[in-house]
Amino acid sequence: MGSFSIWHWLVVLLVILLLFGSGKISGLMGDVAKGIKSFKQNIKEEEGKEDASMAADAASQTPAQPAGSIQGPQGAQAQPNQAASSSRPAA
């Protein structure tokens, strides 16, 4: 009762063939194969275009220079222990 036997699968296959016909199923599989081939071809074309455009962009651009530097608060590096001790309450 747990799994289907080979006879169950043969009956299912026979019903599918009777409903759809062998010509319709083979035509459907051919259409699926054409779709997969077209998809793979388009992916390869897009990768080629992307690689070419990235190479052209890299050649035309100069390396980006930082606009400036951000400095921290004044004296934070000189006295780090004093800031930590001043935040503690006096006992």
N, C-alpha and C positions, 0 to 999 in steps of 0.2 A: 504494500500500500504506500510505501515511502517514495519510490521512484518509478518512472515509466519504463516499460520494457521496450524492446525493439519493435514489437507489434503496435504499440501505441504510437510510436513515432512514424511508422509506415502508414498507419491510418490517417494521421494528421497530414502527412505529405500527400497522400492520395486525395484528401479533401481539398487541399490547397490547389493541387493540379486541376481538379475538376472545376473549382470555382474560377480560377484565373486563366487556365489554359497554359500550355507549355510555351506558346509563342509570346504571350504577354509577359511571362516571367523572364524569358531570355532577353526580350527587348528592354525590360526594366533593368536587368543586370548590366546590359550594354550601356544604357544611359548613366547608370551609377559609375561605371568604369570611365566613361568620357568625362564625367564631372570631376572625378578624382584626378585624372590626367590634366585637365584644365586648371584645377586648383594648384597642383604642384608646379605647373609651368608658370602661372601667375606669381607664385611665391618666389620662384627663381628670378623672374624678371624684376620684381620689386627689390629683392636683395641686391641685384646688380645696379639698379638705379640709386638705391640708398648708398651703396659703397662709393659710387661715382660722385654723388652729390656731397658726401662727407669729405671726400678727398679734395674736391674743388673748394669747399668751404674752408678746410684747414689750410689750403695753399693761399687763399686770398686774405685770410685774417692774420693780424699780428697778435702775438701773445698778449693777453689782458694784463694790464698793470693795475695794482691796487690803487684805489683813489686816495687813501690816506691810512693813517694808523689811529687806533683808538687807544687813548691812554687811560690808565686806571686813576683812582682817586690819589690826590697828592699825599705823600708820606705813608701810604699803605705798605710799601715795601720796606721802608726804613725801620718801622717799629711795629711788627706784627704781634709781639707779645703784649705790648701795652694796650692794644685794641682788645685783645682777648681778656686781659685782666680787668679792664674798665667795665666790661659788660657784666662781671660778677657783682652781686650785691655785697656790700661791706658787712662784715660780721661783728 
